[in-house]
Amino acid sequence: MLEGSTPWPAEVARRYRTAGLWRGETLGALLRTVAAEHGESTALVHGDRRISYLELDGRADRMAAGFTRYGITSGDRVVVQLPNVPEFVAVCFALFRLGAIPVFALTAHRSQEIGHLCRITGAVAYVLPGVHRGFDHRVLARQVRSGAPTLRVLFSLSGQGGDVIDLSAVDAEPREFAEPDPSDAAFFLLSGGTTALPKVIPRTHDDYTCQVRAASSVLGMSTSDVYLAVLPLEFNFTWGCPGVIGTLVSGGTVVLADAPTADDCFAMIVREQVTVTSLVPSIAQLWLEAAEWSDADLSSLRVVQIGGAKLQRSVAERITPVLGCELQQVFGMAEGLLTLTRLGDPTDVVLGTQGRPLSEEDEIRIVGPDDRDVAAGEVGELLTRGPYTLRGYYRATEHNAIAFTEDGYYRSGDLVRLTADGDLVVEGRIKDVVIRGGDKISAAEVEGHLLGYPGVLRAAVIGVPDDFLGERTCAYLVVTGEHPSLHDLKGALRDRGLADYKLPDRVEFVDELPVTPLGKVDKKALVLLADQGRPTVA
Ligand code: J2J
């Protein structure tokens, strides 16, 4: 077992195995099995490229052998920062085969995030996109390498030369590798968490195959399904709910979208006869607006999953009439637990709840501040444990002591209630996270960076309601001397290497931050204050 991970207790693991939830399968072997059965079928589509299962399987084998030439071996961690391209999938399966562990990064991540990911995971390699959306990731990579002692090799998607190896050169005669232990980490997801430095989540082969198989079965996925990956592949929602892996396990086809724009996605839906896709609410809203005037025939769509942020009922109500397909609400987290409405659920359940847990072995508790279960139907914090929910963040002993109960429940920080029928409704959260569109922003992380700006004495970051994104960020600052402009603040954070989506949308200045009777910054009071104040123009 990978040092720094927390295993499930032995008797619990035995129960999951006996129940057939953990089957001892590795993700690499899953692709092999499907390729043997549906070799000629199309696994991936990207623009004009169509890649069959046999081709994907073969590419993963050759790439796995190729990676060993650069010294990458079983157990090594490799940061993967790629857009939605077939190479993302091939690199991951190559690493799975090898027993090496992909660490998923967002393409928006910069030196702060990538540097942290490299250091905390001890990554030996970093796979980057080259120049992407006008940003040169090679410069970032060299910068990161100087502060990450374990990082040895850089691979890039587009021909670079020098010290950055072109991914196409990662190619060698296939060879056999020892199967990784299915109860070990297959890859790392990044938490949308609350801490100043983001935590990473080891997802095991056993737990993830359990999740994708169950999610595929809930959606009735089959070889005739075509999944459109609109959101970034590294998002747990897109990767495995059932997403990319669930579609591949079912022998279906995954279509990779470069951007979530309605124009491009509608054209792909028509051309590839897409049946399933997953969206965050803000993108669903854009699609609804576009569909009102578009004459694209979207009738191949059977389900649109929406999750990642609260879906307003008014938006939920328009999905079926406008897009002509079923809506499935999904509440999920990179840490594990998924709840989903089921196909054919009553309208009120689909429109007004986030559904029921994915697995019968998912355990949930809803507790008050005293950690006792609230009365039926009351709102409280959601605690959960189960066959695909982590038991501990990676290398985070101190944080794990507060993020989990002694008996292994993960404290989600989400405020929820259960309806009389047992469907979950998300009511808010107690964790200090802003959910901007589908992006999760840790207030503490941004506050730490704001405090690095000259003259800033105190900083508090809050989410303020926004019609389109759900929430936007607002920074309240106490400063000495002149007030910096929002533009200057954003520039400074960007220069520190913080991803763009974390930069505040608005800044306000106060003489003192309000505090609660316990002496903590009173963020509720700030939200009320923000509501009265007028937004600063960037
Ligand atoms: C309200 N809040 C939600 C929802 C997630 C599937 C779907 C989403 C994620 C995801 C995921 C929400 N309504 N429907 O990993 O596999 C908020 C909660 C939650 C946090 C987790 C998946 N769906 N949320 O969003 O790790 O606050 O996962 O704890 O990015 O998003 O964020 P993340």
Residues whose N, C-alpha, C, O or C-beta is under 5 A from the ligand:
A	BS01	J2J	G192 N236 F237 C241 I306 G307 G308 A309 K310 L311 V330 F331 G332 M333 A334 E335 Q354 S412 D414 V426 G438
